[in-house]
């Protein structure tokens, strides 16, 4: 009897072993959460509290095969208004449209960048290849369903920004002091029209406070506002030839005036050619719909010889950015930038005057410092010089020269 039981048990073990040998080995495709050739065991998935970083592709330190360094994509704050008195941050061609450039990240990121993510906006945006994206790609009951996958999480709100600009005033009749406060929110819609790249939509509101001129002839109201809705789209930057496009509609007026001229339509169209892996050329036009100037040519060269340096020789907003150091969880960059500043509004210069259009035009050069962290809290502060200032009236047409001034500007985004 015992012999029969032992025989039956032995046969059961042999059958189970045979089935295990005959079963093909399970092959898991490399996870996008880990570098190719490594296993999840070598790099554990992030915890629920981990914050994915937003960064350009990681690159090893020069002369080594070690950890990546300084893969920061400088310019996390963008520029809120086309040539309004705000800082140019980020790629010059995107400054005009306040493109939400990827914030910088720490050198040793928790996760590598998503190779299939859109190149503009979050590097952790949903992939546009393979199976359809979902918030829970592994289902609710699978072995990996407990982990949050940043690649497949739709981040609708890309960032929220606030910044303030102060241009000094004086006691001379041809001085004009300016203080601008602006807030904006950027929404991201991945794979716009199945083209593989996201569409950015940004509503924003700004208050402009003016002090001067004080000659009794050339007057301005104490304040005005700007409110706009901005759309931005760019083709895959990995293409040899592509483009960047933008459309903006906004209301620019005094608080007690509104006419059909208060509504302005603006546009951006740039052709982009990648000459070498580190050199890109851009050429196109900006329709700024000012009273004095309607169209500006736009173009230049973008040179990125290494992850720590970005030289954007772009008219009308050139910029040079250089990595400085990492302090705690924040990475610091300094930058030197220029811009064609100002804006256009419909206002009543005094209560007794009829409504008319005005332009404030100037050139600005600034030196600044910006910082960012993988948690998404970014900021900048800069000082600059404002020159070749001009106040333009449309009814009747008149140009009034303003004194040069100094500028201080700061902002935060999350």
Order of alpha helices (4+ residues) and beta strands (2+ residues): alpha-alpha-beta-beta-beta-beta-beta-beta-beta-beta-beta-beta-beta-beta-beta-beta-beta
